[in-house]
Amino acid sequence: MEPKFWINAWNEGRTAFHHENFHEKLLQYFPSLGAKEGQLIFVPLCGKSQDMIWLAQQKLHVRGVELHEDAVKAFFSENHLSEPKLTEDSHFKTYASQNIQISCGDFFKVSDEPIFDFIYDRAALVALPASMRVDYAKKLLQVLKVGGKYLLITYEYDQTQMSGPPFSVDEKEVRELFGKNFEIHLLESLRPKDEGTRLAAINGMKQSVYSLTLLLR
């Protein structure tokens, strides 16, 4: 998916993937992962997700990456956070306020250093076409500490009914992408109560939630 696609989506208000409330599956399952105060969590393709506020409230240090700078600016202003400090390097413009930091730029340029204790992915993997998902999985493998945990939410549906994004990513593909390095647990696979009108119109659509633990790199 070209960056222009997502920039146009934000500019044109095609952001049904953005939720105004905390995601119920984050609240339901993240506490069981055993996060401790001060640990570092990565939120790829984060947009202006409210989930980052909840994660920060758990006294975690939140690090997001987002392509569209206006979404990053909106996150800090709409949540009435203190004026973010701006820094720049060759790949990113980074906005930081309190314990939340969001870097604006290409996700695939994120440093390969394994610094993160957790990854939270509600709408990132499913936003990418199949041709990009292998490289995405490799990047997550590089940035997560061994023993780190990854909470992943996907959709499964017949793509003849909708071409995506969000794309269908079934359990077989999740295990192909991550099974060599991660212990994978499917926590649930159910039709969600509310995931927007486009997804609601798909017969047999399921939302799946996984907990993954990095065993080896």
N, C-alpha and C positions, 0 to 999 in steps of 0.2 A: 504494500500500500504506500503510494507516494506521500511524502509529507504534505504536499499541497491539498490532498484529499481531506486531511484532518483540519488543516488551517481553514479551508473553505467551510467545513462542517461547523466549526466554532463561529466563524464570521456570519454564517447564514442561520445560526440558531438551531442546527440539526444536532442537538445534544441530548437526545432522549436517554443516553447512557449515564447522564449525570443525575444523581439522586439528591434530593434536598435533605434527606434524613440519613442517619447511620444505617448501614446495611444490616439487616437482621441476622444474617449468617455470620458476619463479623462478630457481633455481640454474642451470638450463641456459641461459637466455636473457638474464637481466639483465646479466651481465658484458659482453656484447657491446654494451651501450648506452653504455659509456664513461664511467661515473660517476666523479667525482673526490672525494677526501676533503673533507668539509665542505659538500657540496652538499645541497640540501633536497629531500626526497621526500615526496609526499602519498599517504596510504593511506586513501581514502574508505570509509566503512561498515566500519571495520577490525575490529570485534569485539575479540577478544583474540588475534588472529592471531600465531602464532609467527614468521611471515615478517618482522614488524617487528624481531624480535631479530636475524635474519640481516642485514637491511638496516642496522641499527645497527652490527653487527660489521664492515660494510664502511666504517665511519667516515663514514656519511651522517647527516644530521640528519633524523629521522623525525617526521612530523606526521600523526597519524591523527584521524579524526572518527568517533564512535560514538554512537548514540542511547541505549544502555542503560548507565547508570552502573555497575551491578554488574559488567558485563563489563570495563569500564575498570579498576575496582579490582582485579578478579581478575587481569588481565594483569600488573600490577605486583607483586602479592603472589606469584602462582604462579611468576613468573620471578625471584623473589628480588632484585628491583632495590631500590635505596635508596628510602627513604620519599619518595613523590612530593610535590613542592610543588604546592599547590592555589591557583589563582587563579580569579576569576569576573568575568564581564562580563554585559551584558544578554542575551546569547544562549547562552553556554557556561560550563560548569565545566571547567577545563583542569587536567589532571594532568601533571606533568613530572618526569622523573628521567633524569639523564645526558643522552644525546642523543635521547631519545624523549619526545614530547609528544602527549597524546591529549585532544582536546576533546570533551566530552559534550554533545550537543545535536543540533539539526536541521541536517543537512548543507547544506541550501539557504540557511542563514543565514551560511555561511562568507563572509568578505570577498572581494570580487571582485579584489583586488589580485593581479597576476601575479607571485608570488614563488617558485613551485616550479620546480625544474629537471627533476623526474621525477614521474610518477604511476604507482602500481602498483595494479592493479584485478584481483583474483582472483575476488571474489564480490559485487561491488557492482552493476555494471550489470545482471547477470543476476538480482539480487534485486528489481529494480524492474519493475512492470508497464509495458506499452508507453506508457501515458498519462503516465508520469513520466520516461521515458528521454530525451526531447528536452530537458527542463529540466536533467536531470543532465548531459547532454553540453554544454550551454551553460555550466554552472557550471565544468566542467573546462576549457573553452576560456578562461574568464576568469581562472583562477588559475594556469595554466601559462605560463611564459615562452616567447616566440617562440624556436624552436630546441629547446625542451624535448621530452622523450621520454616516451611513455606505453606501458607494457607492460600489455596487456589480455588476459584469459583469459575465454572465453565457452563456452557449451554450445549445440549445435544438435541438435534432436530434434523429433519429431512430438508436438505438444502435445495431441493426442487421447489419447496414452498417459499423459500427466501434465500437469496444468494449471500447475504451478509455484507458488511459487518453488522452485528456481531456474528462471527462464524461458529459453526458447529465444531466442537472438539470433543470427541468421545473418549471413553476410558481407554480404549486400545491405543489411541494416539498419545494420551497422557503417559501411558506406560512406555511407549516407544521413545518419547522425548526424554523421560526422566528416570526410567526404570534401572538403568545401568549404575546410577549413582545414588539414587534416593530410595528410601523405604517409603512406600506409598500406601495410604489408607483412604479409601472412599468412605466419607462420613455420611453422605446421603445423596440421593438422586431422585428428585421429586419435581413436579410441576410447581413453579413459584407462584405465590399469591399475586404479585404485581411486579412485572418487569417491562411495562410499557405496552402500547397498543400493537406494535409490529410483532413482538414476540408472542403476545397473548393470542394473536390470530393463527398461530402455527399449531396444527394438530400434533399431539404427542410430544411437544417440546418439554424437556426436562432441564432443570438446573442441578448441576452436580458440584459438590463441595469435597475437596481433598485436603488432607494434611500430609505433607511430605517432609521427611527428615534426611538431610544430606549425610550419607555414610562415608563416602570417599570421593575424592576429586581425581 
